[in-house]
Amino acid sequence: MNILKSFKDMGAMLNAAPDMIDSANQMAAQAREMQAQAAAAPVPVAAAPAAENLAPIAGVDIQLYVTISKGVAVYNYDAAMLPSIAAAHGVNAADWQLAQDGWGARLRTDAGVASLFNSLYTAV
């Protein structure tokens, strides 16, 4: 009995195979079409930062901001160490707080500044 059931199941599978192959071919064609559309889509270009958004804040330019921000890595990213790191770079705690708030706002609102920050951060 089991052999007959197996033959019956095998027959059903063979009968369904052409439909499954057609379905697979249709999905492959759709995938090729989607790949072609994606390849034709414009590549986003990083916006240049607005010139006024590169002005130093409380004496801290973007390069110094990156250096201080990256310096916290050796302290397991303990943000409480940032004023000490800033002081080691000649920036007092009050100026650092102004710079941190200001650069943070610029990073959130200007994609060009954020892109520049990321480039500098990964290069340090």
Phi, psi and omega in degrees: 000317181297326180293319179296320178296320179296318178296320179297315179297320180294321177296318178297321179295317179294325178291327181278342185304315181300321178294321179293322178294317177300317179298317179296320178294321177296317179296322178295320178295319177297319179296318178297319179296317179294322177296319179295320178295318180294321180292330181277346182293145179294143179275127180296137180254133179297132179286146176284143179293145175295136185305318182293339179276001175257359179294140178302149176245120181052038178082004182252111176276175185297324180295316178293321177301317178297314182300314180293316180299320181287332182297339182287347181300322182291346178255028180057038177058035177281106184299337179295342180276347184303316178300324178292319178295317178299317180299323178295340178257014175084018181247121180286166187299319181295315178295322178298318180298317177299315181296316181297315179295315182293313180293324177300317178295318180295321179297325180284332188253344183235106182299329179294319177294317179298319179295317178297315178304312181299317179298314180293319182298317181285341180274339183283000000 
